[in-house]
Amino acid sequence: MNWIKIIVAAIFEVCWVVGLAHSDVWYEWLLTCISVSISFYLLLNASKYLPVGTSYAVFVGLGATLVTIADVVFFNQPLSMLKILLMSTLIIGVIGLKLATPEEAK
């Protein structure tokens, strides 16, 4: 369940990163602030039960990958083979960290 919180936190990270770049009116800024709050709340909550370093690495790795995908899909940024290679490497590293980290119940 805590890994799901990390994944959802990474999805909200995409929302606030996009919001920081594209918000123009007050309600968009409000949604950005709410996304930041939810994202870090979930990360901090999950980090109480998971190793902090691994939690943060998974959060940032997934967030960076998802932001890059959002840039390509929604904002017509070019997708190069280098970006695909780097995102693949990042995802492999995140999966490796998750598999190498035992989940300890508190």
C-alpha positions as a printed NumPy array, in Angstrom:
array([[  0.   ,   0.   ,   0.   ],
       [  2.847,   2.407,   0.768],
       [  4.377,   1.887,  -2.671],
       [  1.011,   2.839,  -4.171],
       [  1.19 ,   6.083,  -2.165],
       [  4.594,   6.771,  -3.733],
       [  3.199,   6.168,  -7.235],
       [  0.191,   8.443,  -6.606],
       [  2.542,  11.068,  -5.126],
       [  4.596,  10.927,  -8.339],
       [  1.446,  11.465, -10.402],
       [  0.608,  14.539,  -8.33 ],
       [  4.216,  15.651,  -8.815],
       [  3.521,  15.772, -12.552],
       [  0.477,  17.953, -11.87 ],
       [  2.39 ,  20.519,  -9.839],
       [  5.42 ,  20.59 , -12.135],
       [  3.159,  21.241, -15.123],
       [  1.226,  23.75 , -13.009],
       [  4.409,  25.662, -12.157],
       [  5.213,  26.006, -15.836],
       [  1.743,  26.725, -17.215],
       [ -0.469,  28.308, -14.53 ],
       [ -1.824,  31.718, -15.449],
       [ -4.867,  32.357, -13.275],
       [ -5.478,  32.043,  -9.544],
       [ -7.404,  28.768,  -9.63 ],
       [ -4.656,  27.082, -11.652],
       [ -2.174,  28.236,  -9.008],
       [ -4.509,  26.927,  -6.319],
       [ -4.634,  23.513,  -8.005],
       [ -0.838,  23.584,  -8.262],
       [ -0.529,  24.287,  -4.533],
       [ -2.994,  21.519,  -3.72 ],
       [ -1.024,  19.119,  -5.93 ],
       [  2.223,  20.013,  -4.13 ],
       [  0.561,  19.4  ,  -0.775],
       [ -0.93 ,  16.054,  -1.747],
       [  2.278,  14.916,  -3.418],
       [  4.509,  15.615,  -0.435],
       [  1.924,  14.413,   2.093],
       [  1.784,  11.02 ,   0.389],
       [  5.575,  10.859,   0.065],
       [  6.119,  11.713,   3.733],
       [  3.387,   9.358,   4.879],
       [  4.782,   6.424,   2.898],
       [  8.328,   7.237,   4.054],
       [  7.288,   6.501,   7.633],
       [  7.031,   2.84 ,   6.661],
       [  9.544,   2.529,   3.806],
       [ 13.234,   3.395,   3.613],
       [ 13.436,   7.132,   2.992],
       [ 16.203,   6.99 ,   0.379],
       [ 14.443,   4.403,  -1.731],
       [ 11.068,   6.121,  -1.368],
       [ 12.499,   9.425,  -2.517],
       [ 14.434,   7.846,  -5.395],
       [ 11.305,   6.091,  -6.665],
       [  9.252,   9.281,  -6.236],
       [ 11.727,  11.445,  -8.147],
       [ 12.466,   8.821, -10.805],
       [  8.82 ,   8.196, -11.594],
       [  8.039,  11.895, -11.437],
       [ 10.823,  12.817, -13.855],
       [  9.808,  10.084, -16.273],
       [  6.129,  11.016, -16.133],
       [  6.88 ,  14.738, -16.574],
       [  8.931,  13.948, -19.677],
       [  6.091,  11.822, -21.05 ],
       [  3.583,  14.609, -20.283],
       [  5.812,  17.103, -22.13 ],
       [  5.826,  14.89 , -25.201],
       [  2.12 ,  14.005, -25.126],
       [  0.543,  17.303, -24.076],
       [  3.062,  19.99 , -25.041],
       [  4.454,  18.573, -28.305],
       [  8.051,  18.358, -27.113],
       [ 10.27 ,  16.232, -29.36 ],
       [ 10.973,  12.66 , -28.288],
       [ 14.446,  11.471, -29.175],
       [ 16.068,   8.075, -28.865],
       [ 18.332,   9.552, -26.193],
       [ 15.299,  10.553, -24.079],
       [ 13.836,   7.079, -24.483],
       [ 17.152,   5.478, -23.483],
       [ 17.541,   7.716, -20.433],
       [ 13.941,   7.213, -19.291],
       [ 14.346,   3.453, -19.711],
       [ 17.528,   3.525, -17.654],
       [ 15.767,   5.561, -14.974],
       [ 12.797,   3.191, -14.856],
       [ 15.086,   0.146, -14.657],
       [ 16.922,   1.801, -11.764],
       [ 13.682,   2.618,  -9.943],
       [ 12.384,  -0.942, -10.379],
       [ 15.737,  -2.295,  -9.203],
       [ 15.659,  -0.127,  -6.08 ],
       [ 12.134,  -1.214,  -5.302],
       [ 12.979,  -4.902,  -5.735],
       [ 16.169,  -4.599,  -3.687],
       [ 14.415,  -2.891,  -0.773],
       [ 12.647,  -5.144,   1.702],
       [  9.326,  -3.813,   2.916],
       [  9.352,  -3.764,   6.671],
       [  6.145,  -3.495,   8.634],
       [  6.199,  -1.105,  11.608]])
